[in-house]
């Protein structure tokens, strides 16, 4: 019997259709993924660069340190003014000093700010070495004159022009996570106007409303987060322990500060997670025996210069060496970078100005030794900290010899002999200081 062959069963035909549809869907999906991957690669190529657009700033000199310190004092004085608006005018020289000091404390960022016409042009290069070695992100934007809050224009990331609002929104979210919740928003609310002159820029800050309190709190949150402490409570506890021990006569009000240092290392309060607790202890000691004003830098409520039971003590027979050593130890515990050394270096540059004590390498040695103590204690567990504290018997166990280190140098003398903090002569002397510290058994990890 002739005729067409029997048609395929309906189920087989349906299966072929389903398989064909799945194959088509898979091909579309693969093409979509590849397209998205190519777009992502293109975006990365556009926004990342192997070279920074902003050259590395020159290291700060005496003049730069002095200008930056004056800017910080101006900001501090604003907090004492009655509620209202205040104008903060910065010259091109001050903008340059501020960006140079910023790089000194945060080497991953290079920033240039230039006043041109009726705007300020900001150019920044940020190293991604923490995540992707050898790559940079270059950012450029303008801050135009405005009487209606802070504004940005002509924003570019790498080669790409970017819409401002989404970038600000993303920056706000990053600020919430890595700085302090609401920090970026509070900053934007505080700056209410910008005026750019030929050689200056003036920012009008609104210090009258609840935003001011919010912004001040965000600043404290920023500092606390930078210190790596989610809770400042342990620092307050350690301040109470130290003060209580001094009031009971367990710690001296004169003589060597060494008993205070041993107290935070061998006291019963060292417990639990050593790194967090000894961090709080070092920060508290930096405030109590170093400088009570440092409490603000640790994100605590602002305080002025207040006398404590530790004020009569010394290190190496000197009050200033004690303060250099303990402030540096506290800052090093609070931060995981070179902030402590940079702050000490800046202070010495300021001291070389006329009418001050002069640049002193013995102070720098105390800074470096304090940093080494902070590094050492932060690397140990509780029982190791207590054991090390028991081996510290004299000041020379933690402070190197200061013999032959130049002190009291005026600005002219510093420049004549060392030029800058980037010179071979300066580096040679700081290397000698580090060699002396390396030779101390306590820091070398040897026996007492």
GUDOSE-608085 format. One line per 2 residues: number of its first residue (from 1); their letters; for each residue x, y, z of C-alpha. Coordinates in nm, 3 decimals. Layout:
NUM) a) X/Y/Z ~ ...
END
This chain:
1) xx) 0.000/0.000/0.000 ~ 0.162/0.329/-0.113
3) xx) 0.138/0.674/0.046 ~ 0.321/0.918/0.273
5) xx) 0.506/0.774/0.567 ~ 0.337/0.799/0.898
7) xx) 0.389/1.142/1.056 ~ 0.613/1.159/1.362
9) xx) 0.432/1.118/1.686 ~ 0.307/1.445/1.831
11) xx) 0.534/1.409/2.138 ~ 0.849/1.383/1.925
13) xx) 0.759/1.694/1.728 ~ 0.688/1.882/2.048
15) xx) 1.021/1.776/2.197 ~ 1.207/1.902/1.891
17) xx) 1.028/2.235/1.923 ~ 1.113/2.265/2.292
19) xx) 1.478/2.175/2.231 ~ 1.497/2.424/1.947
21) xx) 1.346/2.696/2.166 ~ 1.587/2.613/2.449
23) xx) 1.880/2.624/2.209 ~ 1.771/2.961/2.075
25) xx) 1.722/3.094/2.428 ~ 2.065/2.966/2.530
27) xx) 2.230/3.130/2.229 ~ 2.056/3.460/2.308
29) xx) 2.160/3.430/2.673 ~ 2.524/3.359/2.583
31) xx) 2.531/3.650/2.340 ~ 2.376/3.877/2.605
33) xx) 2.630/3.770/2.866 ~ 2.917/3.823/2.622
35) xx) 2.776/4.162/2.524 ~ 2.745/4.267/2.887
37) xx) 3.097/4.140/2.955 ~ 3.232/4.341/2.663
39) xx) 3.044/4.649/2.783 ~ 3.187/4.600/3.133
41) xx) 3.540/4.560/2.995 ~ 3.493/4.872/2.783
43) xx) 3.370/5.066/3.086 ~ 3.666/4.948/3.295
45) xx) 3.907/5.048/3.020 ~ 3.738/5.389/3.004
47) xx) 3.741/5.459/3.379 ~ 4.069/5.291/3.480
49) xx) 4.421/5.390/3.386 ~ 4.771/5.258/3.445
51) xx) 4.898/5.610/3.512 ~ 4.769/5.887/3.740
53) xx) 4.682/6.215/3.571 ~ 4.778/6.408/3.886
55) xx) 5.153/6.407/3.953 ~ 5.272/6.313/4.299
57) xx) 5.269/6.629/4.514 ~ 5.591/6.756/4.665
59) xx) 5.639/6.664/5.028 ~ 5.519/6.939/5.264
61) xx) 5.778/7.186/5.380 ~ 5.771/7.421/5.678
63) xx) 5.551/7.677/5.501 ~ 5.302/7.412/5.387
65) xx) 5.272/7.263/5.735 ~ 5.215/7.608/5.883
67) xx) 4.943/7.695/5.631 ~ 4.765/7.361/5.684
69) xx) 4.776/7.406/6.061 ~ 4.622/7.754/6.031
71) xx) 4.342/7.610/5.817 ~ 4.270/7.345/6.080
73) xx) 4.261/7.613/6.352 ~ 4.015/7.818/6.149
75) xx) 3.778/7.522/6.123 ~ 3.812/7.462/6.495
77) xx) 3.726/7.825/6.570 ~ 3.406/7.799/6.362
79) xx) 3.263/7.557/6.619 ~ 3.287/7.831/6.883
81) xx) 3.088/8.088/6.685 ~ 2.719/8.164/6.751
83) xx) 2.465/7.986/6.525 ~ 2.451/8.133/6.176
85) xx) 2.637/8.133/5.849 ~ 3.013/8.175/5.822
87) xx) 3.235/8.237/5.519 ~ 3.556/8.036/5.486
89) xx) 3.792/8.190/5.230 ~ 4.086/7.991/5.098
91) xx) 4.364/8.119/4.875 ~ 4.524/7.920/4.595
93) xx) 4.823/7.871/4.825 ~ 4.598/7.730/5.098
95) xx) 4.426/7.497/4.852 ~ 4.766/7.368/4.746
97) xx) 4.880/7.320/5.106 ~ 4.560/7.136/5.191
99) xx) 4.589/6.895/4.899 ~ 4.958/6.830/4.972
101) xx) 4.883/6.748/5.334 ~ 4.592/6.528/5.224
103) xx) 4.830/6.321/5.014 ~ 5.074/6.298/5.305
105) xx) 4.809/6.138/5.524 ~ 4.634/5.942/5.245
107) xx) 4.902/5.848/4.990 ~ 4.651/5.663/4.768
109) xx) 4.491/5.997/4.673 ~ 4.643/6.281/4.473
111) xx) 4.431/6.593/4.443 ~ 4.470/6.927/4.265
113) xx) 4.227/7.216/4.313 ~ 4.258/7.523/4.092
115) xx) 4.053/7.843/4.089 ~ 3.979/7.950/3.733
117) xx) 3.719/8.204/3.632 ~ 3.402/8.153/3.833
119) xx) 3.467/7.795/3.935 ~ 3.706/7.562/4.113
121) xx) 3.837/7.271/3.907 ~ 3.920/6.959/4.105
123) xx) 4.133/6.683/3.955 ~ 4.197/6.364/4.153
125) xx) 4.384/6.040/4.094 ~ 4.310/5.751/4.329
127) xx) 4.524/5.438/4.341 ~ 4.340/5.106/4.329
129) xx) 4.650/4.920/4.447 ~ 4.460/4.785/4.745
131) xx) 4.240/4.586/4.505 ~ 4.405/4.599/4.161
133) xx) 4.776/4.668/4.162 ~ 4.903/4.927/3.917
135) xx) 4.568/5.081/3.827 ~ 4.429/5.428/3.894
137) xx) 4.098/5.607/3.866 ~ 4.122/5.966/3.741
139) xx) 3.834/6.199/3.827 ~ 3.772/6.557/3.722
141) xx) 3.488/6.797/3.801 ~ 3.410/7.166/3.844
143) xx) 3.258/7.336/4.147 ~ 3.081/7.644/4.005
145) xx) 2.978/7.957/4.189 ~ 2.640/7.905/4.352
147) xx) 2.408/8.053/4.612 ~ 2.192/7.742/4.631
149) xx) 2.408/7.473/4.786 ~ 2.712/7.281/4.668
151) xx) 2.699/7.178/4.303 ~ 2.919/6.982/4.062
153) xx) 2.956/7.018/3.686 ~ 3.148/6.857/3.399
155) xx) 3.210/6.537/3.592 ~ 3.437/6.286/3.422
157) xx) 3.563/5.953/3.548 ~ 3.849/5.839/3.328
159) xx) 3.750/5.913/2.971 ~ 3.377/5.904/3.039
161) xx) 3.151/6.201/3.116 ~ 2.923/6.104/3.402
163) xx) 2.583/6.234/3.522 ~ 2.629/6.411/3.854
165) xx) 2.327/6.288/4.050 ~ 2.392/5.912/4.016
167) xx) 2.760/5.962/4.101 ~ 2.676/6.174/4.407
169) xx) 2.421/5.911/4.510 ~ 2.684/5.638/4.473
171) xx) 2.936/5.850/4.665 ~ 2.678/5.894/4.942
173) xx) 2.631/5.519/4.969 ~ 3.006/5.463/4.978
175) xx) 3.032/5.734/5.243 ~ 2.762/5.562/5.448
177) xx) 2.957/5.238/5.438 ~ 3.318/5.348/5.466
179) xx) 3.302/5.688/5.640 ~ 2.991/5.750/5.849
181) xx) 2.616/5.716/5.783 ~ 2.483/6.035/5.629
183) xx) 2.824/6.205/5.614 ~ 2.808/6.310/5.247
185) xx) 2.451/6.436/5.279 ~ 2.543/6.641/5.586
187) xx) 2.840/6.793/5.403 ~ 2.620/6.891/5.109
189) xx) 2.367/7.050/5.346 ~ 2.633/7.247/5.537
191) xx) 2.790/7.414/5.229 ~ 2.519/7.656/5.112
193) xx) 2.713/7.882/4.873 ~ 3.040/7.899/4.679
195) xx) 3.209/8.211/4.539 ~ 3.524/8.188/4.326
197) xx) 3.746/8.491/4.284 ~ 4.062/8.536/4.077
199) xx) 4.286/8.388/4.346 ~ 4.048/8.265/4.618
201) xx) 3.740/8.054/4.679 ~ 3.487/8.125/4.954
203) xx) 3.253/7.858/5.091 ~ 2.956/7.970/5.300
205) xx) 2.885/7.720/5.577 ~ 2.546/7.707/5.748
207) xx) 2.610/7.658/6.119 ~ 2.262/7.757/6.235
209) xx) 2.032/7.460/6.199 ~ 2.006/7.100/6.317
211) xx) 2.218/7.005/6.016 ~ 2.515/7.158/6.200
213) xx) 2.474/6.922/6.493 ~ 2.431/6.635/6.250
215) xx) 2.743/6.731/6.058 ~ 2.948/6.764/6.379
217) xx) 2.833/6.419/6.482 ~ 2.922/6.283/6.139
219) xx) 3.271/6.427/6.177 ~ 3.307/6.241/6.508
221) xx) 3.169/5.926/6.344 ~ 3.422/5.969/6.064
223) xx) 3.710/5.995/6.308 ~ 3.586/5.703/6.516
225) xx) 3.545/5.484/6.209 ~ 3.889/5.588/6.085
227) xx) 4.022/5.472/6.421 ~ 3.868/5.130/6.360
229) xx) 3.641/5.135/6.664 ~ 3.270/5.072/6.617
231) xx) 3.220/5.156/6.986 ~ 3.417/5.426/7.167
233) xx) 3.300/5.280/7.500 ~ 3.620/5.076/7.563
235) xx) 3.829/5.393/7.540 ~ 3.608/5.561/7.802
237) xx) 3.641/5.250/8.023 ~ 4.018/5.259/8.000
239) xx) 4.023/5.631/8.085 ~ 3.823/5.545/8.397
241) xx) 4.059/5.257/8.491 ~ 4.369/5.474/8.450
243) xx) 4.227/5.770/8.641 ~ 4.096/5.544/8.920
245) xx) 4.435/5.376/8.963 ~ 4.608/5.717/8.980
247) xx) 4.354/5.844/9.235 ~ 4.421/5.536/9.451
249) xx) 4.794/5.602/9.438 ~ 4.865/5.295/9.223
251) xx) 5.007/5.517/8.951 ~ 5.244/5.809/9.014
253) xx) 5.180/6.180/8.969 ~ 5.546/6.246/8.901
255) xx) 5.862/6.069/8.788 ~ 5.863/5.826/8.499
257) xx) 5.550/5.758/8.294 ~ 5.659/5.394/8.263
259) xx) 5.415/5.265/8.531 ~ 5.124/5.395/8.320
261) xx) 5.252/5.205/8.017 ~ 5.300/4.887/8.216
263) xx) 4.954/4.930/8.370 ~ 4.770/4.902/8.039
265) xx) 4.983/4.598/7.949 ~ 4.970/4.400/8.274
267) xx) 4.646/4.516/8.437 ~ 4.355/4.276/8.480
269) xx) 4.160/4.481/8.227 ~ 4.348/4.325/7.934
271) xx) 4.099/4.062/7.829 ~ 3.917/3.901/7.539
273) xx) 4.018/4.013/7.191 ~ 4.360/4.161/7.259
275) xx) 4.386/4.381/6.951 ~ 4.060/4.567/7.017
277) xx) 4.120/4.604/7.391 ~ 4.485/4.711/7.372
279) xx) 4.388/4.949/7.093 ~ 4.139/5.118/7.327
281) xx) 4.398/5.118/7.607 ~ 4.664/5.286/7.392
283) xx) 4.416/5.545/7.269 ~ 4.304/5.619/7.627
285) xx) 4.664/5.655/7.744 ~ 4.736/5.890/7.453
287) xx) 4.452/6.112/7.574 ~ 4.524/6.085/7.947
289) xx) 4.904/6.118/7.943 ~ 4.962/6.258/7.595
291) xx) 4.711/6.529/7.507 ~ 4.349/6.544/7.628
293) xx) 4.257/6.738/7.314 ~ 4.329/6.421/7.119
295) xx) 3.991/6.285/7.230 ~ 3.831/6.473/6.940
297) xx) 4.061/6.299/6.690 ~ 3.938/5.964/6.826
299) xx) 3.576/6.056/6.759 ~ 3.491/6.132/7.122
301) xx) 3.315/6.443/7.244 ~ 3.540/6.748/7.198
303) xx) 3.746/6.847/7.499 ~ 3.996/7.119/7.569
305) xx) 4.325/7.092/7.750 ~ 4.247/6.933/8.088
307) xx) 4.491/6.850/8.368 ~ 4.524/6.484/8.466
309) xx) 4.713/6.289/8.730 ~ 4.970/6.200/8.463
311) xx) 5.073/6.558/8.387 ~ 5.373/6.555/8.622
313) xx) 5.531/6.245/8.471 ~ 5.806/6.239/8.209
315) xx) 5.987/6.015/7.962 ~ 6.360/6.056/7.927
317) xx) 6.326/6.326/8.193 ~ 6.110/6.539/7.959
319) xx) 5.738/6.608/7.936 ~ 5.749/6.665/7.560
321) xx) 5.912/6.328/7.489 ~ 5.638/6.159/7.693
323) xx) 5.367/6.329/7.492 ~ 5.533/6.260/7.157
325) xx) 5.576/5.892/7.247 ~ 5.225/5.826/7.380
327) xx) 5.035/6.031/7.122 ~ 5.220/5.847/6.845
329) xx) 5.150/5.508/7.007 ~ 4.780/5.593/7.034
331) xx) 4.754/5.721/6.678 ~ 4.937/5.414/6.547
333) xx) 4.697/5.187/6.734 ~ 4.402/5.380/6.594
335) xx) 4.524/5.374/6.235 ~ 4.693/5.109/6.021
337) xx) 4.901/5.354/5.815 ~ 5.171/5.617/5.868
339) xx) 4.938/5.883/6.011 ~ 5.115/5.894/6.348
341) xx) 5.459/5.958/6.195 ~ 5.320/6.214/5.953
343) xx) 5.149/6.410/6.230 ~ 5.471/6.408/6.434
345) xx) 5.670/6.519/6.132 ~ 5.422/6.801/6.065
347) xx) 5.450/6.920/6.426 ~ 5.828/6.932/6.401
349) xx) 5.805/7.133/6.079 ~ 5.578/7.377/6.259
351) xx) 5.815/7.396/6.554 ~ 6.094/7.512/6.323
353) xx) 5.901/7.836/6.261 ~ 6.028/8.151/6.430
355) xx) 5.932/8.173/6.796 ~ 5.876/7.798/6.839
357) xx) 6.091/7.525/6.989 ~ 6.254/7.422/6.662
359) xx) 6.268/7.101/6.458 ~ 6.402/6.826/6.684
361) xx) 6.510/6.482/6.572 ~ 6.496/6.360/6.932
363) xx) 6.122/6.433/6.924 ~ 6.102/6.240/6.598
365) xx) 6.278/5.949/6.771 ~ 6.014/5.953/7.045
367) xx) 5.744/5.955/6.776 ~ 5.900/5.658/6.599
369) xx) 5.947/5.462/6.923 ~ 5.585/5.524/7.023
371) xx) 5.470/5.402/6.683 ~ 5.680/5.088/6.728
373) xx) 5.523/5.022/7.069 ~ 5.175/5.054/6.918
375) xx) 5.267/4.820/6.631 ~ 5.419/4.567/6.870
377) xx) 5.126/4.555/7.112 ~ 4.869/4.538/6.832
379) xx) 5.042/4.225/6.698 ~ 5.026/4.030/7.027
381) xx) 4.766/3.829/7.215 ~ 4.660/3.912/7.572
383) xx) 4.904/3.679/7.748 ~ 5.190/3.797/7.526
385) xx) 5.110/4.162/7.604 ~ 5.118/4.092/7.976
387) xx) 5.446/3.901/7.945 ~ 5.605/4.182/7.747
389) xx) 5.488/4.440/8.001 ~ 5.656/4.246/8.279
391) xx) 5.987/4.260/8.088 ~ 5.984/4.640/8.053
393) xx) 6.190/4.752/8.353 ~ 6.341/5.082/8.245
395) xx) 6.273/5.362/7.998 ~ 6.565/5.262/7.777
397) xx) 6.375/4.940/7.704 ~ 6.126/5.137/7.492
399) xx) 6.301/5.467/7.411 ~ 6.626/5.463/7.209
401) xx) 6.932/5.671/7.283 ~ 6.887/6.032/7.173
403) xx) 7.258/6.110/7.180 ~ 7.378/6.316/6.885
405) xx) 7.033/6.381/6.739 ~ 6.999/6.747/6.630
407) xx) 6.735/6.947/6.818 ~ 6.589/7.297/6.815
409) xx) 6.663/7.366/6.448 ~ 6.517/7.687/6.308
411) xx) 6.355/7.686/5.967 ~ 6.671/7.830/5.811
413) xx) 6.891/7.573/5.985 ~ 6.665/7.286/5.884
415) xx) 6.660/7.396/5.521 ~ 7.037/7.457/5.516
417) xx) 7.122/7.116/5.665 ~ 6.843/6.892/5.539
419) xx) 6.660/7.078/5.264 ~ 6.330/6.893/5.298
421) xx) 6.181/6.573/5.435 ~ 6.258/6.413/5.097
423) xx) 6.633/6.477/5.102 ~ 6.903/6.211/5.139
425) xx) 7.034/6.381/5.453 ~ 6.692/6.373/5.618
427) xx) 6.630/6.013/5.520 ~ 6.974/5.911/5.645
429) xx) 6.906/6.053/5.991 ~ 6.558/5.899/6.016
431) xx) 6.711/5.566/5.911 ~ 6.963/5.601/6.196
433) xx) 6.674/5.659/6.439 ~ 6.502/5.343/6.312
435) xx) 6.827/5.144/6.351 ~ 6.847/5.252/6.715
437) xx) 6.488/5.143/6.773 ~ 6.549/4.812/6.595
439) xx) 6.831/4.749/6.840 ~ 6.603/4.756/7.146
441) xx) 6.531/4.396/7.259 ~ 6.166/4.476/7.338
443) xx) 6.099/4.572/6.977 ~ 6.332/4.310/6.830
445) xx) 6.128/4.035/6.998 ~ 6.422/3.915/7.207
447) xx) 6.436/3.847/7.576 ~ 6.418/4.120/7.837
END
